[in-house]
Amino acid sequence: MKGYEVYESEEKKKGWARVSWYPIPGERVEVDKQLEEKVLAARSRAYVPYSHFPVGAVAVDQAGHTYSGANVENASYPLGMCAERVALFKLVTESTHAPQALYVIGDTEGPISPCGACRQVMVELCPPEMPVYLGNVRGEWIETTVAALLPGAFTDRDLG
């Protein structure tokens, strides 16, 4: 399948394929250093006793106010919450302005990739053309959009 590099492993022999790379649509960019510091500070507040994989996010509203989020895990795994959703939910409940941008960072090889649930929440709460900045702790960032992250998204129109 184009876009995937699968490497040999025990999982592959058992019928599993591990994805080591999947392209995220977007362009490499430099982000504002103050926002980068805010998203790194959010990441430092993650509660990750199980995965040890802290993620930080900052949602920015149309007035320029920022809302930080970090992933919060739970021993009952499904009850945890991703950083992106924390930041967006805070913006929705604390701001009178619409979302304008979202920044997400983690310690990943390339810019971090949001999970499917976070992408679906972005589709629900953000305009399709809203910029989403995805980065890693080495300062590599890409700019993409909500629509590019989840093409063919399930929306309220699908409810009938």
Backbone bond lengths (Angstrom), bond angles and torsions (degrees), N, CA, C in turn:
res aa  C-N    CA-C-N  psi(-1)  N-CA   C-N-CA  omega(-1)  CA-C   N-CA-C  phi
1 M - - - 1.450 - - 1.522 107.84 -
2 K 1.323 117.34 129.76 1.456 121.41 -178.67 1.524 110.60 -64.07
3 G 1.346 116.20 138.54 1.458 120.64 179.19 1.517 113.27 96.77
4 Y 1.308 117.38 -9.38 1.455 121.02 -179.70 1.518 109.61 -114.44
5 E 1.308 116.18 138.82 1.452 121.13 169.14 1.520 105.91 -117.14
6 V 1.295 116.79 115.10 1.455 121.03 -178.78 1.517 107.45 -104.29
7 Y 1.320 117.15 133.80 1.442 118.88 178.73 1.515 110.24 -110.83
8 E 1.317 113.83 154.55 1.458 120.19 -177.77 1.525 110.10 -63.11
9 S 1.308 116.04 136.14 1.452 120.84 178.77 1.519 109.42 -163.48
10 E 1.296 115.14 169.86 1.457 120.13 175.09 1.520 110.93 -60.99
11 E 1.367 115.59 -37.25 1.458 119.21 179.69 1.526 111.25 -60.17
12 K 1.341 116.44 -40.12 1.464 120.23 -179.05 1.523 110.18 -64.79
13 K 1.308 116.73 -39.93 1.460 120.24 179.60 1.526 111.10 -63.50
14 K 1.334 116.17 -27.25 1.464 121.00 179.55 1.523 111.60 -89.43
15 G 1.328 117.41 6.39 1.454 120.31 -179.04 1.512 113.80 97.12
16 W 1.327 116.95 3.72 1.460 120.81 178.58 1.518 108.32 -100.31
17 A 1.289 117.41 148.00 1.460 122.46 173.88 1.520 107.91 -124.44
18 R 1.307 116.19 128.36 1.459 120.36 179.00 1.521 108.14 -94.96
19 V 1.311 116.55 129.10 1.456 120.69 179.31 1.517 107.98 -87.71
20 S 1.332 117.08 124.26 1.454 120.13 177.76 1.518 111.96 -102.34
21 W 1.347 117.31 -12.59 1.456 119.68 -179.25 1.516 109.07 -159.12
22 Y 1.303 116.80 133.41 1.453 121.68 173.36 1.514 107.00 -143.75
23 P 1.307 118.42 124.10 1.467 119.92 -174.97 1.530 112.55 -69.97
24 I 1.311 115.86 137.43 1.456 122.17 173.42 1.525 105.50 -100.75
25 P 1.328 118.38 128.46 1.461 118.44 179.42 1.520 110.37 -65.75
26 G 1.316 117.22 128.81 1.454 120.45 179.30 1.508 111.40 162.42
27 E 1.307 114.96 175.00 1.456 123.00 -178.66 1.515 110.01 -116.66
28 R 1.333 116.93 141.33 1.464 121.41 174.76 1.526 108.89 -63.79
29 V 1.331 116.04 135.04 1.465 121.28 -179.22 1.520 109.94 -142.80
30 E 1.324 115.57 165.27 1.462 122.74 168.47 1.521 105.60 -103.09
31 V 1.326 116.57 138.02 1.462 119.16 179.22 1.523 109.42 -107.27
32 D 1.318 114.89 160.29 1.450 122.26 177.11 1.535 109.44 -56.14
33 K 1.313 117.21 129.74 1.476 121.46 -175.56 1.529 112.26 -62.57
34 Q 1.339 117.83 -34.91 1.461 119.43 178.45 1.527 111.00 -65.67
35 L 1.338 116.86 -40.31 1.468 119.69 177.37 1.521 110.42 -68.19
36 E 1.323 117.30 -37.97 1.467 119.88 177.29 1.529 110.54 -61.72
37 E 1.322 117.12 -40.77 1.465 120.97 177.31 1.525 110.87 -64.04
38 K 1.337 117.16 -39.73 1.468 120.59 179.15 1.527 111.46 -64.58
39 V 1.312 117.08 -42.41 1.466 119.57 -178.32 1.527 110.30 -71.19
40 L 1.332 117.80 -33.99 1.471 120.52 174.98 1.530 110.60 -67.90
41 A 1.331 117.25 -38.26 1.469 121.17 177.35 1.525 110.00 -64.63
42 A 1.328 116.80 -40.48 1.473 120.03 177.11 1.528 109.64 -60.96
43 R 1.324 116.75 -44.88 1.472 121.59 179.17 1.527 111.30 -57.40
44 S 1.321 117.17 -36.04 1.472 120.64 -177.67 1.528 111.93 -67.99
45 R 1.331 117.26 -15.43 1.469 120.89 179.94 1.534 113.39 -97.61
46 A 1.328 116.86 7.03 1.469 120.43 179.91 1.531 110.85 -63.25
47 Y 1.313 115.14 146.30 1.462 122.17 175.11 1.530 106.56 -109.17
48 V 1.337 116.61 99.03 1.475 121.31 -171.26 1.538 112.22 -133.69
49 P 1.334 117.54 58.92 1.466 119.19 -177.11 1.531 113.99 -69.35
50 Y 1.328 118.50 -13.50 1.469 120.82 -175.96 1.521 111.95 -103.59
51 S 1.312 118.02 -50.53 1.467 120.37 -178.10 1.525 112.51 -87.26
52 H 1.317 116.97 -24.92 1.466 122.00 -174.17 1.531 110.11 55.97
53 F 1.330 116.85 35.48 1.470 123.43 -178.35 1.527 109.20 -124.69
54 P 1.351 116.86 81.85 1.468 119.49 -178.94 1.523 112.17 -72.69
55 V 1.310 114.73 139.36 1.464 122.56 176.61 1.523 107.39 -130.49
56 G 1.322 115.55 140.81 1.455 120.86 176.76 1.514 110.31 -121.73
57 A 1.317 115.94 151.98 1.463 121.15 177.47 1.515 109.54 -145.72
58 V 1.329 115.13 151.32 1.456 121.98 173.21 1.516 107.34 -136.09
59 A 1.327 115.65 123.49 1.459 121.90 173.46 1.526 107.43 -98.71
60 V 1.312 116.32 137.47 1.463 122.12 -179.76 1.525 108.13 -115.79
61 D 1.333 116.25 130.70 1.470 118.90 178.56 1.532 109.96 -92.16
62 Q 1.314 116.17 175.28 1.469 121.09 -175.79 1.519 113.21 -66.73
63 A 1.315 117.97 -15.90 1.464 121.22 175.77 1.530 111.64 -89.65
64 G 1.339 116.63 -2.70 1.458 120.80 -179.85 1.520 114.73 89.50
65 H 1.333 117.77 3.41 1.459 120.89 177.30 1.527 109.41 -75.55
66 T 1.325 115.33 147.24 1.466 119.88 -177.88 1.527 111.03 -113.41
67 Y 1.331 114.39 147.71 1.467 122.84 -179.09 1.518 107.36 -132.73
68 S 1.332 115.43 113.27 1.466 120.73 -174.93 1.517 111.77 -89.05
69 G 1.323 114.69 151.86 1.453 120.65 175.64 1.514 110.07 -148.30
70 A 1.310 115.80 151.66 1.463 122.58 175.34 1.520 107.70 -138.10
71 N 1.323 115.95 154.24 1.460 117.69 179.18 1.527 109.68 -70.92
72 V 1.326 114.68 143.74 1.467 122.90 -178.76 1.520 107.30 -129.63
73 E 1.327 116.32 116.55 1.464 121.11 -177.60 1.523 111.50 -93.92
74 N 1.323 114.21 166.06 1.453 122.28 179.47 1.521 107.57 -143.72
75 A 1.330 117.08 146.57 1.461 119.97 177.73 1.527 111.22 -58.56
76 S 1.304 117.22 -29.24 1.462 121.85 170.58 1.529 105.42 -90.47
77 Y 1.310 115.85 89.45 1.466 122.96 -167.04 1.526 116.46 -43.60
78 P 1.314 121.15 -44.84 1.469 119.07 -177.59 1.532 113.79 -62.10
79 L 1.319 117.79 -16.39 1.461 120.40 -178.07 1.522 113.46 -84.40
80 G 1.325 117.29 -4.36 1.460 120.50 176.08 1.516 110.62 -69.65
81 M 1.333 116.00 169.33 1.457 121.04 -178.69 1.523 109.26 -138.75
82 C 1.326 115.42 137.13 1.463 121.82 179.14 1.528 110.96 -78.26
83 A 1.321 115.52 154.28 1.464 122.15 -178.73 1.528 112.63 -59.45
84 E 1.332 116.36 -40.33 1.460 120.57 -177.91 1.525 111.27 -60.80
85 R 1.329 115.63 -44.57 1.463 119.28 -179.02 1.518 111.20 -69.32
86 V 1.336 117.95 -38.31 1.462 120.22 177.23 1.528 109.58 -58.24
87 A 1.334 116.82 -49.37 1.468 120.68 -178.06 1.530 111.46 -62.88
88 L 1.331 117.23 -45.46 1.460 120.08 -179.70 1.523 112.17 -66.89
89 F 1.335 117.61 -40.13 1.464 120.09 178.85 1.528 110.57 -65.22
90 K 1.329 117.59 -37.74 1.465 120.22 176.24 1.526 110.44 -63.04
91 L 1.328 117.43 -43.58 1.461 120.49 179.16 1.524 110.09 -60.53
92 V 1.318 116.69 -46.27 1.472 120.56 -177.93 1.526 111.16 -63.03
93 T 1.317 118.09 -38.53 1.466 120.62 -175.59 1.530 113.88 -89.22
94 E 1.341 117.96 -15.93 1.460 120.03 -175.84 1.522 114.38 -114.97
95 S 1.327 118.49 -12.13 1.458 121.34 -175.57 1.527 110.61 -113.77
96 T 1.310 114.88 154.41 1.470 119.89 172.56 1.527 110.17 -101.34
97 H 1.326 116.70 5.10 1.467 122.29 -177.75 1.524 110.96 -112.12
98 A 1.301 115.83 154.41 1.469 121.76 179.03 1.527 110.75 -75.07
99 P 1.327 116.91 157.24 1.468 120.23 175.77 1.522 111.22 -64.66
100 Q 1.330 115.31 143.07 1.464 121.63 179.70 1.523 112.11 -116.91
101 A 1.348 117.24 -30.61 1.467 121.24 -178.79 1.528 108.65 -163.22
102 L 1.329 114.40 158.29 1.465 120.83 176.23 1.515 108.15 -135.69
103 Y 1.338 116.13 135.22 1.458 123.39 177.94 1.524 107.65 -118.85
104 V 1.338 117.51 134.56 1.467 121.92 -179.07 1.520 108.26 -136.34
105 I 1.348 116.95 137.93 1.460 120.32 -179.29 1.521 111.08 -140.46
106 G 1.328 115.25 146.53 1.460 122.25 175.54 1.517 109.54 -154.88
107 D 1.309 116.06 172.85 1.460 120.60 178.37 1.523 108.20 -92.20
108 T 1.324 115.39 79.13 1.457 122.86 -177.85 1.525 109.14 -120.44
109 E 1.334 115.44 163.01 1.463 119.49 -179.19 1.531 111.33 -60.34
110 G 1.328 116.09 -50.47 1.461 121.69 174.60 1.510 107.31 -112.15
111 P 1.320 117.87 -170.29 1.464 119.50 175.67 1.530 111.08 -55.82
112 I 1.309 115.83 141.17 1.473 121.89 -176.55 1.529 110.86 -62.46
113 S 1.308 115.98 152.52 1.462 121.90 178.59 1.527 109.06 -117.05
114 P 1.328 117.93 124.39 1.467 120.12 178.77 1.529 111.56 -66.39
115 C 1.312 116.27 148.76 1.468 120.64 177.20 1.527 109.64 -72.16
116 G 1.300 116.20 168.70 1.457 121.64 -179.11 1.514 113.55 -61.33
117 A 1.326 117.45 -40.12 1.472 120.42 179.61 1.525 110.70 -62.82
118 C 1.328 116.94 -41.73 1.463 119.98 179.32 1.522 110.84 -66.27
119 R 1.320 116.61 -38.37 1.468 119.88 177.88 1.526 110.34 -62.57
120 Q 1.338 117.10 -40.90 1.458 120.75 179.48 1.530 110.81 -65.30
121 V 1.326 117.88 -39.73 1.471 121.35 177.34 1.525 110.13 -65.24
122 M 1.335 117.65 -39.75 1.466 120.27 176.10 1.529 110.38 -58.09
123 V 1.336 116.68 -44.24 1.466 121.20 179.76 1.535 110.15 -60.52
124 E 1.305 117.37 -39.41 1.473 121.78 -178.55 1.523 112.10 -69.37
125 L 1.340 117.34 -40.60 1.457 120.80 -168.86 1.523 115.67 -103.60
126 C 1.328 117.76 -12.40 1.462 121.01 -171.65 1.523 111.46 -125.13
127 P 1.327 117.02 152.59 1.462 118.83 174.96 1.530 110.32 -65.72
128 P 1.328 117.58 147.78 1.466 120.53 -177.42 1.529 113.60 -58.02
129 E 1.320 117.43 -33.27 1.466 121.08 -176.69 1.529 112.92 -87.26
130 M 1.347 117.78 1.65 1.461 120.58 -177.76 1.527 111.13 -62.62
131 P 1.347 117.23 133.97 1.457 119.11 178.07 1.523 112.23 -71.77
132 V 1.329 114.43 140.14 1.459 123.06 174.34 1.523 106.08 -123.99
133 Y 1.325 115.90 123.30 1.457 121.74 -178.15 1.525 108.11 -104.77
134 L 1.305 115.93 120.99 1.463 122.22 -176.99 1.522 108.30 -114.55
135 G 1.343 116.32 128.39 1.458 119.41 -175.52 1.503 113.58 -138.89
136 N 1.321 113.99 177.04 1.460 120.77 172.59 1.525 108.44 -130.40
137 V 1.327 116.05 171.64 1.467 120.45 -174.42 1.524 112.86 -70.02
138 R 1.319 117.97 -8.44 1.463 121.44 176.44 1.533 111.88 -90.83
139 G 1.342 117.03 6.03 1.449 120.91 175.61 1.519 115.22 84.08
140 E 1.323 117.82 16.24 1.462 121.24 176.51 1.523 107.97 -90.45
141 W 1.316 117.30 125.91 1.462 122.61 -176.30 1.523 110.33 -130.73
142 I 1.319 115.43 146.98 1.452 121.02 167.60 1.522 107.88 -127.37
143 E 1.321 114.96 151.93 1.466 121.21 173.79 1.518 107.69 -109.76
144 T 1.317 115.40 128.73 1.452 121.92 176.01 1.522 107.44 -134.38
145 T 1.305 117.99 -167.32 1.465 120.70 177.58 1.526 109.05 -130.39
146 V 1.302 114.84 164.84 1.458 120.66 176.79 1.528 109.55 -58.33
147 A 1.324 117.38 -47.15 1.471 121.21 -178.04 1.524 111.96 -62.19
148 A 1.331 117.22 -37.76 1.465 120.18 -179.58 1.528 111.66 -69.12
149 L 1.338 116.90 -29.49 1.463 120.57 -178.88 1.525 113.18 -75.43
150 L 1.339 117.25 -25.58 1.461 119.58 -179.14 1.527 110.68 -143.32
151 P 1.329 115.54 73.66 1.463 117.43 177.19 1.524 110.25 -66.51
152 G 1.315 115.96 145.34 1.463 119.62 -179.91 1.508 113.05 69.24
153 A 1.330 116.82 30.00 1.469 121.88 -175.47 1.525 112.36 -62.00
154 F 1.305 115.54 151.06 1.458 123.49 172.50 1.526 107.05 -78.13
155 T 1.326 117.41 124.94 1.465 120.68 -177.92 1.536 109.68 -131.44
156 D 1.326 114.31 -179.41 1.468 119.78 178.84 1.528 111.45 -60.09
157 R 1.307 118.14 -25.66 1.482 120.66 177.11 1.520 112.15 -64.50
158 D 1.326 116.53 -26.41 1.454 120.82 179.70 1.528 113.39 -76.93
159 L 1.320 116.59 -9.97 1.462 120.68 -177.84 1.523 113.19 -79.53
160 G 1.329 115.39 -13.81 1.467 119.00 174.51 1.439 115.09 90.68
